[in-house]
Amino acid sequence: MARRLFHCPSCAHRLRFGAPVCGNCFQPTPIWNRRLPYWLAALVIPLLGLIVVAS
């Protein structure tokens, strides 16, 4: 069973994580519901680690 943590802002349909569009109304999902591209995650995660270590 999939965990559905996010809702569509247009129709309140419960969204699967990583879905680019709502399965009910086909509107784009919020950016925080989508998976990060691997190259972006490879940049962001080490930067966050450096910020935590430096503070």
Biopython code that builds the backbone (N, CA, C, O; Angstrom):
import numpy as np
from Bio.PDB.StructureBuilder import StructureBuilder

atoms = [
    (1, "MET", "N", (0.838, -1.175, 0.000)),
    (1, "MET", "CA", (0.000, 0.000, 0.000)),
    (1, "MET", "C", (0.891, 1.249, 0.000)),
    (1, "MET", "O", (1.818, 1.361, 0.802)),
    (2, "ALA", "N", (0.606, 2.154, -0.881)),
    (2, "ALA", "CA", (1.393, 3.375, -0.994)),
    (2, "ALA", "C", (0.983, 4.373, 0.073)),
    (2, "ALA", "O", (-0.196, 4.503, 0.400)),
    (3, "ARG", "N", (1.967, 5.074, 0.611)),
    (3, "ARG", "CA", (1.680, 6.148, 1.562)),
    (3, "ARG", "C", (1.469, 7.423, 0.768)),
    (3, "ARG", "O", (2.305, 7.788, -0.059)),
    (4, "ARG", "N", (0.400, 8.076, 1.004)),
    (4, "ARG", "CA", (0.073, 9.293, 0.257)),
    (4, "ARG", "C", (0.072, 10.468, 1.222)),
    (4, "ARG", "O", (-0.892, 10.697, 1.952)),
    (5, "LEU", "N", (1.175, 11.203, 1.208)),
    (5, "LEU", "CA", (1.379, 12.278, 2.158)),
    (5, "LEU", "C", (0.951, 13.639, 1.630)),
    (5, "LEU", "O", (0.712, 14.561, 2.410)),
    (6, "PHE", "N", (0.854, 13.770, 0.323)),
    (6, "PHE", "CA", (0.561, 15.058, -0.286)),
    (6, "PHE", "C", (-0.788, 15.025, -0.980)),
    (6, "PHE", "O", (-1.274, 13.968, -1.384)),
    (7, "HIS", "N", (-1.387, 16.211, -1.110)),
    (7, "HIS", "CA", (-2.679, 16.354, -1.779)),
    (7, "HIS", "C", (-2.534, 17.294, -2.964)),
    (7, "HIS", "O", (-1.690, 18.190, -2.953)),
    (8, "CYS", "N", (-3.352, 17.090, -3.983)),
    (8, "CYS", "CA", (-3.374, 17.969, -5.144)),
    (8, "CYS", "C", (-3.980, 19.308, -4.729)),
    (8, "CYS", "O", (-5.027, 19.331, -4.082)),
    (9, "PRO", "N", (-3.341, 20.425, -5.088)),
    (9, "PRO", "CA", (-3.905, 21.728, -4.735)),
    (9, "PRO", "C", (-5.179, 22.064, -5.514)),
    (9, "PRO", "O", (-5.955, 22.917, -5.083)),
    (10, "SER", "N", (-5.403, 21.407, -6.649)),
    (10, "SER", "CA", (-6.574, 21.700, -7.462)),
    (10, "SER", "C", (-7.813, 20.926, -7.031)),
    (10, "SER", "O", (-8.902, 21.490, -6.934)),
    (11, "CYS", "N", (-7.640, 19.617, -6.769)),
    (11, "CYS", "CA", (-8.819, 18.786, -6.508)),
    (11, "CYS", "C", (-8.759, 18.023, -5.184)),
    (11, "CYS", "O", (-9.692, 17.289, -4.861)),
    (12, "ALA", "N", (-7.684, 18.182, -4.414)),
    (12, "ALA", "CA", (-7.487, 17.533, -3.112)),
    (12, "ALA", "C", (-7.336, 16.014, -3.204)),
    (12, "ALA", "O", (-7.496, 15.317, -2.202)),
    (13, "HIS", "N", (-7.033, 15.500, -4.385)),
    (13, "HIS", "CA", (-6.764, 14.072, -4.557)),
    (13, "HIS", "C", (-5.454, 13.739, -3.852)),
    (13, "HIS", "O", (-4.511, 14.529, -3.899)),
    (14, "ARG", "N", (-5.381, 12.586, -3.201)),
    (14, "ARG", "CA", (-4.167, 12.177, -2.507)),
    (14, "ARG", "C", (-3.153, 11.676, -3.529)),
    (14, "ARG", "O", (-3.460, 10.811, -4.349)),
    (15, "LEU", "N", (-1.939, 12.229, -3.473)),
    (15, "LEU", "CA", (-0.916, 11.973, -4.481)),
    (15, "LEU", "C", (0.120, 10.964, -4.002)),
    (15, "LEU", "O", (0.460, 10.920, -2.819)),
    (16, "ARG", "N", (0.612, 10.163, -4.923)),
    (16, "ARG", "CA", (1.771, 9.324, -4.635)),
    (16, "ARG", "C", (3.008, 10.201, -4.701)),
    (16, "ARG", "O", (3.054, 11.166, -5.465)),
    (17, "PHE", "N", (4.026, 9.859, -3.887)),
    (17, "PHE", "CA", (5.266, 10.620, -3.906)),
    (17, "PHE", "C", (5.972, 10.422, -5.235)),
    (17, "PHE", "O", (6.118, 9.295, -5.711)),
    (18, "GLY", "N", (6.404, 11.515, -5.827)),
    (18, "GLY", "CA", (7.138, 11.470, -7.081)),
    (18, "GLY", "C", (6.278, 11.613, -8.318)),
    (18, "GLY", "O", (6.811, 11.663, -9.426)),
    (19, "ALA", "N", (4.981, 11.679, -8.168)),
    (19, "ALA", "CA", (4.110, 11.804, -9.340)),
    (19, "ALA", "C", (4.225, 13.208, -9.924)),
    (19, "ALA", "O", (4.096, 14.187, -9.188)),
    (20, "PRO", "N", (4.465, 13.330, -11.234)),
    (20, "PRO", "CA", (4.583, 14.667, -11.830)),
    (20, "PRO", "C", (3.235, 15.336, -12.053)),
    (20, "PRO", "O", (3.159, 16.564, -12.101)),
    (21, "VAL", "N", (2.166, 14.547, -12.191)),
    (21, "VAL", "CA", (0.820, 15.096, -12.380)),
    (21, "VAL", "C", (-0.163, 14.359, -11.480)),
    (21, "VAL", "O", (0.081, 13.221, -11.076)),
    (22, "CYS", "N", (-1.256, 15.008, -11.175)),
    (22, "CYS", "CA", (-2.324, 14.403, -10.383)),
    (22, "CYS", "C", (-3.003, 13.319, -11.215)),
    (22, "CYS", "O", (-3.258, 13.517, -12.403)),
    (23, "GLY", "N", (-3.296, 12.180, -10.600)),
    (23, "GLY", "CA", (-3.957, 11.103, -11.308)),
    (23, "GLY", "C", (-5.436, 11.345, -11.533)),
    (23, "GLY", "O", (-6.066, 10.639, -12.321)),
    (24, "ASN", "N", (-5.994, 12.324, -10.860)),
    (24, "ASN", "CA", (-7.423, 12.607, -10.970)),
    (24, "ASN", "C", (-7.706, 13.733, -11.967)),
    (24, "ASN", "O", (-8.528, 13.569, -12.868)),
    (25, "CYS", "N", (-7.031, 14.874, -11.811)),
    (25, "CYS", "CA", (-7.324, 16.038, -12.663)),
    (25, "CYS", "C", (-6.193, 16.365, -13.643)),
    (25, "CYS", "O", (-6.339, 17.267, -14.468)),
    (26, "PHE", "N", (-5.066, 15.644, -13.561)),
    (26, "PHE", "CA", (-3.924, 15.794, -14.461)),
    (26, "PHE", "C", (-3.264, 17.169, -14.401)),
    (26, "PHE", "O", (-2.624, 17.593, -15.364)),
    (27, "GLN", "N", (-3.416, 17.868, -13.274)),
    (27, "GLN", "CA", (-2.707, 19.123, -13.049)),
    (27, "GLN", "C", (-1.311, 18.802, -12.516)),
    (27, "GLN", "O", (-1.125, 17.768, -11.875)),
    (28, "PRO", "N", (-0.323, 19.674, -12.769)),
    (28, "PRO", "CA", (1.022, 19.432, -12.226)),
    (28, "PRO", "C", (0.991, 19.403, -10.696)),
    (28, "PRO", "O", (0.252, 20.156, -10.062)),
    (29, "THR", "N", (1.796, 18.532, -10.127)),
    (29, "THR", "CA", (1.852, 18.422, -8.665)),
    (29, "THR", "C", (2.831, 19.456, -8.105)),
    (29, "THR", "O", (3.650, 19.989, -8.854)),
    (30, "PRO", "N", (2.763, 19.748, -6.806)),
    (30, "PRO", "CA", (3.716, 20.675, -6.210)),
    (30, "PRO", "C", (5.149, 20.141, -6.334)),
    (30, "PRO", "O", (5.365, 18.930, -6.347)),
    (31, "ILE", "N", (6.104, 21.033, -6.422)),
    (31, "ILE", "CA", (7.497, 20.649, -6.635)),
    (31, "ILE", "C", (8.024, 19.810, -5.470)),
    (31, "ILE", "O", (8.881, 18.951, -5.680)),
    (32, "TRP", "N", (7.533, 20.037, -4.246)),
    (32, "TRP", "CA", (8.015, 19.264, -3.096)),
    (32, "TRP", "C", (7.496, 17.828, -3.106)),
    (32, "TRP", "O", (7.969, 17.002, -2.324)),
    (33, "ASN", "N", (6.560, 17.522, -3.953)),
    (33, "ASN", "CA", (6.080, 16.148, -4.085)),
    (33, "ASN", "C", (6.930, 15.333, -5.056)),
    (33, "ASN", "O", (6.866, 14.104, -5.049)),
    (34, "ARG", "N", (7.708, 15.990, -5.873)),
    (34, "ARG", "CA", (8.477, 15.289, -6.903)),
    (34, "ARG", "C", (9.831, 14.859, -6.374)),
    (34, "ARG", "O", (10.373, 15.460, -5.446)),
    (35, "ARG", "N", (10.362, 13.820, -6.972)),
    (35, "ARG", "CA", (11.694, 13.348, -6.602)),
    (35, "ARG", "C", (12.731, 14.295, -7.188)),
    (35, "ARG", "O", (12.557, 14.832, -8.282)),
    (36, "LEU", "N", (13.813, 14.492, -6.441)),
    (36, "LEU", "CA", (14.902, 15.323, -6.941)),
    (36, "LEU", "C", (15.675, 14.571, -8.013)),
    (36, "LEU", "O", (15.869, 13.360, -7.898)),
    (37, "PRO", "N", (16.115, 15.260, -9.040)),
    (37, "PRO", "CA", (17.021, 14.613, -9.989)),
    (37, "PRO", "C", (18.310, 14.225, -9.257)),
    (37, "PRO", "O", (18.719, 14.897, -8.310)),
    (38, "TYR", "N", (18.930, 13.161, -9.692)),
    (38, "TYR", "CA", (20.123, 12.664, -9.000)),
    (38, "TYR", "C", (21.232, 13.695, -8.948)),
    (38, "TYR", "O", (21.930, 13.788, -7.939)),
    (39, "TRP", "N", (21.416, 14.471, -10.004)),
    (39, "TRP", "CA", (22.497, 15.451, -9.999)),
    (39, "TRP", "C", (22.225, 16.557, -8.998)),
    (39, "TRP", "O", (23.157, 17.081, -8.387)),
    (40, "LEU", "N", (20.955, 16.922, -8.819)),
    (40, "LEU", "CA", (20.619, 17.959, -7.856)),
    (40, "LEU", "C", (20.810, 17.444, -6.430)),
    (40, "LEU", "O", (21.324, 18.159, -5.570)),
    (41, "ALA", "N", (20.402, 16.217, -6.187)),
    (41, "ALA", "CA", (20.601, 15.618, -4.862)),
    (41, "ALA", "C", (22.089, 15.489, -4.556)),
    (41, "ALA", "O", (22.501, 15.673, -3.411)),
    (42, "ALA", "N", (22.899, 15.175, -5.567)),
    (42, "ALA", "CA", (24.343, 15.042, -5.370)),
    (42, "ALA", "C", (24.988, 16.377, -5.004)),
    (42, "ALA", "O", (26.044, 16.394, -4.373)),
    (43, "LEU", "N", (24.380, 17.481, -5.383)),
    (43, "LEU", "CA", (24.893, 18.800, -5.017)),
    (43, "LEU", "C", (24.335, 19.304, -3.694)),
    (43, "LEU", "O", (25.073, 19.866, -2.885)),
    (44, "VAL", "N", (23.059, 19.112, -3.468)),
    (44, "VAL", "CA", (22.386, 19.695, -2.314)),
    (44, "VAL", "C", (22.756, 18.985, -1.011)),
    (44, "VAL", "O", (23.003, 19.651, -0.006)),
    (45, "ILE", "N", (22.798, 17.670, -1.007)),
    (45, "ILE", "CA", (23.049, 16.923, 0.227)),
    (45, "ILE", "C", (24.434, 17.232, 0.806)),
    (45, "ILE", "O", (24.528, 17.489, 2.007)),
    (46, "PRO", "N", (25.516, 17.221, 0.014)),
    (46, "PRO", "CA", (26.809, 17.602, 0.599)),
    (46, "PRO", "C", (26.853, 19.056, 1.081)),
    (46, "PRO", "O", (27.493, 19.355, 2.089)),
    (47, "LEU", "N", (26.176, 19.958, 0.366)),
    (47, "LEU", "CA", (26.152, 21.355, 0.816)),
    (47, "LEU", "C", (25.435, 21.493, 2.159)),
    (47, "LEU", "O", (25.884, 22.241, 3.027)),
    (48, "LEU", "N", (24.341, 20.787, 2.330)),
    (48, "LEU", "CA", (23.649, 20.818, 3.621)),
    (48, "LEU", "C", (24.524, 20.230, 4.717)),
    (48, "LEU", "O", (24.525, 20.729, 5.842)),
    (49, "GLY", "N", (25.262, 19.188, 4.406)),
    (49, "GLY", "CA", (26.186, 18.604, 5.377)),
    (49, "GLY", "C", (27.260, 19.588, 5.790)),
    (49, "GLY", "O", (27.594, 19.681, 6.971)),
    (50, "LEU", "N", (27.810, 20.332, 4.827)),
    (50, "LEU", "CA", (28.816, 21.338, 5.162)),
    (50, "LEU", "C", (28.249, 22.457, 6.015)),
    (50, "LEU", "O", (28.925, 22.952, 6.917)),
    (51, "ILE", "N", (27.043, 22.852, 5.747)),
    (51, "ILE", "CA", (26.406, 23.907, 6.545)),
    (51, "ILE", "C", (26.202, 23.436, 7.981)),
    (51, "ILE", "O", (26.413, 24.197, 8.925)),
    (52, "VAL", "N", (25.799, 22.198, 8.141)),
    (52, "VAL", "CA", (25.579, 21.664, 9.491)),
    (52, "VAL", "C", (26.901, 21.556, 10.236)),
    (52, "VAL", "O", (26.965, 21.893, 11.418)),
    (53, "VAL", "N", (27.952, 21.095, 9.577)),
    (53, "VAL", "CA", (29.245, 20.939, 10.225)),
    (53, "VAL", "C", (29.845, 22.298, 10.562)),
    (53, "VAL", "O", (30.457, 22.456, 11.618)),
    (54, "ALA", "N", (29.679, 23.278, 9.685)),
    (54, "ALA", "CA", (30.278, 24.598, 9.890)),
    (54, "ALA", "C", (29.566, 25.401, 10.978)),
    (54, "ALA", "O", (30.153, 26.320, 11.549)),
    (55, "SER", "N", (28.318, 25.067, 11.270)),
    (55, "SER", "CA", (27.591, 25.871, 12.265)),
    (55, "SER", "C", (27.784, 25.366, 13.669)),
    (55, "SER", "O", (27.236, 25.938, 14.612)),
]
sb = StructureBuilder()
sb.init_structure("model")
sb.init_model(0)
sb.init_chain("A")
sb.init_seg("    ")
for serial, (resi, resn, name, xyz) in enumerate(atoms, 1):
    if name == "N":
        sb.init_residue(resn, " ", resi, " ")
    sb.init_atom(name, np.array(xyz, "f"), 0.0, 1.0, " ", f" {name:<3s}", serial, name[0])
structure = sb.get_structure()
